[in-house]
Amino acid sequence: MCRKTLNDARGFSFIEVLTAVVLFSFLVIGVLMMTTVNINSNAYTQHHTKAVQLAESGLELLRRVDYIAELPGYDGMEQGYGTIPNYLDFRRTFNVTYTAEMSTLTVTIHWRVRSTESIPLVMMTRRVAP
């Protein structure tokens, strides 16, 4: 019959436990960092999609207005932050290069995230005089 003594007790050493805790910590930190990057990327994508929609609607507006009477009035027009319904963090600027035969229509969109302004999104098209 064999008796166990205190010296025969098996367990994990301090170094093994410390190594396991460090490895687990790196795993958790990595997952949290990937989650943070994913959340920021999704937020940027959402804002960019809204900016594209807003720019397209601006170009459609410029395509619908009367070429001679109304179109030149849009040159340099700006809709500031908080003035566009459903797009409170967005700013839209219209630019029209107007000639008798053709005009170049440009819509520039900026948006704010945590009081930091984005890189502008610019959409441009041409319109021929009727």
Contacts in CASP RR format, 6 or more apart in sequence:
PFRMAT RR
TARGET T0000
AUTHOR 0000-0000-0000
METHOD contacts of the structure
MODEL  1
MCRKTLNDARGFSFIEVLTAVVLFSFLVIGVLMMTTVNINSNAYTQHHTK
AVQLAESGLELLRRVDYIAELPGYDGMEQGYGTIPNYLDFRRTFNVTYTA
EMSTLTVTIHWRVRSTESIPLVMMTRRVAP
12 20 0 8 1.000
43 113 0 8 1.000
44 113 0 8 1.000
47 89 0 8 1.000
47 111 0 8 1.000
47 113 0 8 1.000
47 118 0 8 1.000
48 121 0 8 1.000
50 87 0 8 1.000
50 90 0 8 1.000
50 111 0 8 1.000
51 90 0 8 1.000
51 109 0 8 1.000
51 111 0 8 1.000
51 118 0 8 1.000
51 121 0 8 1.000
52 121 0 8 1.000
52 123 0 8 1.000
54 84 0 8 1.000
54 87 0 8 1.000
54 90 0 8 1.000
54 92 0 8 1.000
54 107 0 8 1.000
54 109 0 8 1.000
55 92 0 8 1.000
55 107 0 8 1.000
55 108 0 8 1.000
55 109 0 8 1.000
55 121 0 8 1.000
55 122 0 8 1.000
55 123 0 8 1.000
56 123 0 8 1.000
58 92 0 8 1.000
58 94 0 8 1.000
58 107 0 8 1.000
59 105 0 8 1.000
59 107 0 8 1.000
59 123 0 8 1.000
59 125 0 8 1.000
62 71 0 8 1.000
62 74 0 8 1.000
62 94 0 8 1.000
62 96 0 8 1.000
62 105 0 8 1.000
62 107 0 8 1.000
62 127 0 8 1.000
63 105 0 8 1.000
63 125 0 8 1.000
63 127 0 8 1.000
65 71 0 8 1.000
65 74 0 8 1.000
67 103 0 8 1.000
67 127 0 8 1.000
67 129 0 8 1.000
67 130 0 8 1.000
68 129 0 8 1.000
71 96 0 8 1.000
71 98 0 8 1.000
71 103 0 8 1.000
71 127 0 8 1.000
72 96 0 8 1.000
72 98 0 8 1.000
73 96 0 8 1.000
74 94 0 8 1.000
74 96 0 8 1.000
75 94 0 8 1.000
75 95 0 8 1.000
75 96 0 8 1.000
75 97 0 8 1.000
75 98 0 8 1.000
76 93 0 8 1.000
76 94 0 8 1.000
76 95 0 8 1.000
76 96 0 8 1.000
77 93 0 8 1.000
77 94 0 8 1.000
78 91 0 8 1.000
78 92 0 8 1.000
78 93 0 8 1.000
78 94 0 8 1.000
79 91 0 8 1.000
79 92 0 8 1.000
79 93 0 8 1.000
80 91 0 8 1.000
80 92 0 8 1.000
81 88 0 8 1.000
81 89 0 8 1.000
81 90 0 8 1.000
81 91 0 8 1.000
81 112 0 8 1.000
82 88 0 8 1.000
82 89 0 8 1.000
82 90 0 8 1.000
84 90 0 8 1.000
84 92 0 8 1.000
89 111 0 8 1.000
89 112 0 8 1.000
89 113 0 8 1.000
90 109 0 8 1.000
90 110 0 8 1.000
90 111 0 8 1.000
91 109 0 8 1.000
91 110 0 8 1.000
91 111 0 8 1.000
92 107 0 8 1.000
92 108 0 8 1.000
92 109 0 8 1.000
93 107 0 8 1.000
93 108 0 8 1.000
93 109 0 8 1.000
93 110 0 8 1.000
94 105 0 8 1.000
94 106 0 8 1.000
94 107 0 8 1.000
95 105 0 8 1.000
95 106 0 8 1.000
95 107 0 8 1.000
95 108 0 8 1.000
96 103 0 8 1.000
96 104 0 8 1.000
96 105 0 8 1.000
96 106 0 8 1.000
97 103 0 8 1.000
97 104 0 8 1.000
97 106 0 8 1.000
99 129 0 8 1.000
100 129 0 8 1.000
101 128 0 8 1.000
101 129 0 8 1.000
102 126 0 8 1.000
102 127 0 8 1.000
102 128 0 8 1.000
102 129 0 8 1.000
103 126 0 8 1.000
103 127 0 8 1.000
103 129 0 8 1.000
104 124 0 8 1.000
104 125 0 8 1.000
104 126 0 8 1.000
105 124 0 8 1.000
105 125 0 8 1.000
105 126 0 8 1.000
105 127 0 8 1.000
106 122 0 8 1.000
106 123 0 8 1.000
106 124 0 8 1.000
107 122 0 8 1.000
107 123 0 8 1.000
107 124 0 8 1.000
108 120 0 8 1.000
108 121 0 8 1.000
108 122 0 8 1.000
109 120 0 8 1.000
109 121 0 8 1.000
109 122 0 8 1.000
109 123 0 8 1.000
110 117 0 8 1.000
110 118 0 8 1.000
110 120 0 8 1.000
110 121 0 8 1.000
111 117 0 8 1.000
111 118 0 8 1.000
112 118 0 8 1.000
END
